[in-house]
């Protein structure tokens, strides 16, 4: 636990909140090993959604919490801390702190992360709701034969609770969170479960795009964002590898169908046999 000598000048100690791990969203008993899900065949393909900023319209709430936490812990002005958080969003908060404050004591970063995760639940998730188009979108994708899943840096149990609270958990075949590894590991696990199925990751950050591109067979698509002082345009996300991006996900079903058809074209072309010369 950090002591007074570990704190930057002008900052005050953060309360150290109990948690099961540095990735925990809330304090809860550590569960046993998770059940291994047997691979299975799906009807059409798999669409994996990020949670924060993609399904839930909560990024503004979360970055406000993050900025306040970083300001108190490291003395960074709140607006600057907010921009730093948004510039590295998509990474686990622990990794964000390690990148932003590499010389800060590890114990200070760990206690700051625990405080952030607790306040994220009580101050951001308590007020967060899905983007308006999300319920209809999930219904449409399910009707069209897509298998839906979630990959998030939040704790799995918290993601489940949020989705249940908003009436969305029903649509998802699986939810993987921080306890099951990184987003790359989540995608690799979904590729194992649904081997051979076309797989798409719907994210909202550069990290999400890079994670999708790092796993064979996964295509990234994205939700662009407009936040005060911070904008990620569709063009930005496409530069980072997104095959499709827009500020709303209403057009996602059509985009997935087009990408699916595009991927089929090379294999559907019949080779014309060459005529032999006499």
N, C-alpha and C positions, 0 to 999 in steps of 0.2 A: 504494500500500500504506500503511495507517495506521501512524503512528509512535507513540511513547510519549505524546506530547502529545494524541493523539486519543482516548485511552482514558479512560473515566470513572474517578473516584477509587475505589480499592479493587478494581479489576478487573485481571485479568492478560491479557497478549496471547494471542490465539488463534493456533494454527498456521495458516498460509496453505497450503491444499492446492491443487495444480494442477487445473484443470478447463477444459473447452472453452468454457464460458459460465457466466454466473451462475445458469443454470437446471440445470446438469449434475448428475446424481446421482453419477457417477464420472468420472474422467479417461479420455478416450478420444479418438481422432482425430476431427476433424470430418468428417462424411460429406457427400456431394454432395447436390444437390437431390433430393427424394423424388419418386417416380413419381406422376404424376397418375392417379388411379383413375377410370375411366370410370363414368358413372352406370349403374345397372341396376335392374331391377324385382325386388322381393322378394315372397315368397309371402304374407306377412301384415302385418308391420310390423317396426319396429326398436326394440330395447331397448338403450340405452347405459348402461353401468355405470361409476361412479366406482370407483377401485381401493382406496385407503387408507380403512379404516373402513367400507367398503361390501361389497366382495368379501373383502378381507383383514381379519382381526381384529388389526390392528396399531396402532390409534390410541393405546392406552395406552403401547405401546413408543415410538412416535414422539414423543408429548408429553413423555415423560421425557427423551429426547435433547434436544428443543427447549428445555425448561426449563433443563437444565444448560448448554447452549450460551449461552442468553440471560443466565443468571446470571453466567457468566464474562465475557461480552463487555460487558454493560451494567450489571452490579451489581444486577440485579433479584432479589429473593429467589425461590428456586426454585418455591415453591408459587404465588406470585403470577405468575411467568413461565408456569407451566403453565396457569393459568386464562386468561391473556392469549392464549396459543397456541390453546387450545381455542375461545375466543370468536371467533377470526378464522380458524379452520381452514376449508379449502376454497379459500382464496386461495393463490397461490404464496407460498412462504416469504419471498421477496424483498419481495413486496407487504405481507406481514404485518409485516415489520421496518420498512418505510417508514411504515406506519400506526401501529405501536406506538412507534417511536423516530424521529419525523420530524426531530429536531434532531441526531441522531447523524451523524457523518461518513459519507458515502456509501461511502467505501472500507472503513470498519469494518463497515458493514452487509453489504457484498459479501463480505468475508473470513469474516464470521460465517455467511453463507448457504452458502459453500463448505464450511465445517467441518460445518455441519448436514447437508448432503447426503451427505457422506462417512460421517459417523457414522450417519446414517439407514440406509445400506446395511449397514454392518458390525455395528451394534448392534440395529437394529429389523428390517430385512428378513431378516437372518440367522436370526431366531427366529420370524418371522411365519408364519401359516398362514391358510387361508381359514376363514370361519365354517363351522360344521358342516353347515349346510343347503345351502351353495353348490354342491357338485358335483351333487347331485340336482336342484337348482333349474335349473341350466344345461341339464342333460339334458332336463328336462321342457319348458322353454321352446323348446329346439331341436326336440323332438318335436312340439310344438304349432305349429310353423311360423314362429316368431319368428327374425329375424336379430339376432345379438348383436354388440355392439361395446364398446370401452372408451375412455373419455376421462379422462385423469389428468394431474395436475401433475407426476408423476414423469417421468423421462426415458423415452422410448419403449423404448429397448433394455433398460432395467432392468425396465420393466413386462413386456415380452416374456419376459425371463429368469425373473421371478417366476412368471408364469403357466405357463411351460413346466415349471419346477421342481415346481409343484403339480399338474401334469397337467390344466390348465384351458385352455391356449392353443388347443387344438383347437376349442373351441366358438365362438371369436370370429372374425368376418369382418374386423375391423379393430381396431387399437390406435393411438390418437393420444396423444402425450405433450407435454411442455413444448417440445420442438423444433418442434412443429407449431402453437404458439400457446396461447391461453387456452382455457378450457373452452367459452366462448361460441363461439370460432372453431372448436373441434372439432365442436360441435353444428351450426354452419352448414355445415361440410364434410360431415358425415353427411347433412344435409338435401339437399345437392347430389347426393351419391352415390345416395341412395335417395329421390329426388324424389317427393313425393306420398304416401309411405308414412307411416302413423301412427308417431310417434316418441316414446319415453319416455326420460327420464333418471332413473336410480336413483342417488340421492346420499345424503349423510348430514349436510349442513350447510346453513345459510341461503344461503351463497354458491352452492351447487349449485342450490338452488331458484330463486334470482334469475337465475342463468345460463340455466336452462331456460326461464323465463318471458320472457327477453329475446329468444329466438329463435322466430320464428313456426313453429307446427306442432309444438312440443315440449311435452310434458306432464311435469311433475316428479312423481316418487314418491320415497319415502324410507325409509331405515332409521333408526329412532330409536336412541338410545344411553343406556346407564347406565354412566358411569365414576365412580370415586371423586371426589366433589367437583364433578361435572359431569354433568348429565343433560339430554338433549334428548328431550322426550316427543313422541309422535305429534301431540298437540295443538299443540305448539310449531311443528313442521314444517308442519302444515296451515295455521297462521296465516301462514306464509311462502310459501304457495302449493302445497304438496304435495297432489295429488289423492288420495293414499293414503299411509299411513305405519304402520309397526309395528316392534317390536323385532327381529323375525325376518323374513326374506324368504320364508319357507315359503309364505305366502299370496299371494305376488306373481302367480303364474300366474292364479289366480282373480280377483285385483284387476284385472289387465290385461284379462282377458276382459270383466269388468263395465264397465270404462272404455271399451273398444272398442265394446261394445253401446250404451252410453249416447251415444257420439258419433255413432252411426248413426241413432238414433231420430228426430231432427229431419228428416233428409233422407229417411227411409223413410215418413213420413206422407204419405198421398195427400190432396190438396186436394179437397174436395167441391165440385163446381160449384154456383154459386148459381142458383136457379131464377129465371127472368125473370118479372117481373110482366106480366100482360096489359095 
